[in-house]
């Protein structure tokens, strides 16, 4: 479903501030894979997601989604393939629009707009059912402005919006980092539910090693723009936090406290 072929990205090339964020990185995700991504600050995690989403072009290599080469496509054209949830709950929604209006916008993403009525009766019934399934009571607040919602409620709504059209690829960019632990756990539970029910292929960045181990069927670790560890299946299920720290220390050659490096 996703294939990255030797992609590289350098910021401020040719200057003293040059930073090699991605270095000849290759990665393949099968249809239905749910991959968690972990690594220290500056490892290239966010650059990886932004490169896939088309926020900025890669310097070298190719990006294919479901067999389609999207390397040269701008961000807005990749929206037909990708759903994304950001770290900041304020992003991904229009705060001054109603919940049902935000859902209607998400449903029409990448499609031609017309002068027809914004939210149809049939759509409203569908939104009600989908919101009810989240278990947050949002189905009773469909005409409330999104800006009135809590951070966790907004992230849950953004998850629903990102999956409405069943994207080829769902990108979760540390989408629980700004939430309190209890709310983060609920949003992660909803993430698992939405990915499984819709059969989505997902890539989730996290700084939380426990979450990286618990969620998804595959885990990759990044360091200095490279993938240094790729674990899946039974091997991933048996992982512990200590295993992950020991492997990071061995593979990245880190001598300092690896926990601080990973979770800084």
Number of C-alpha atoms within 10 A of each C-alpha: 18 23 19 21 16 15 22 22 24 17 13 11 11 9 8 7 9 11 16 17 20 28 18 16 17 17 14 13 19 13 15 18 22 23 24 26 27 28 26 20 16 15 21 23 28 16 19 23 18 17 21 26 26 21 14 13 18 21 14 17 15 18 25 16 20 15 10 12 14 19 21 13 13 14 18 13 14 19 18 16 18 22 26 23 26 18 18 17 23 16 13 21 22 15 17 13 15 19 26 24 20 22 24 19 17 21 17 12 17 15 10 6 10 7 5 7 7 12 15 11 9 9 15 17 12 12 22 18 12 16 22 14 14 20 11 14 13 22 20 11 15 19 13 17 17 23 16 13 17 14 19 22 20 23 29 25 27 25 25 23 23 26 24 20 18 21 20 21 29 22 24 23 21 19 26 27 17 14 18 11 11 9 18 18 15 18 23 16 13 19 22 16 14 19 20 15 9 14 16 21 22 28 24 25 27 23 19 17 20 13 16 23 23 15 19 23 19 23 23 19 25 24 22 19 24 19 22 15 17 15 17 17 11 10 10 18 15 10 15 14 14 11 11 20 17 15 16 23 17 11 13 17 10 12 8 9 10 19 17 9 15 22 14 10
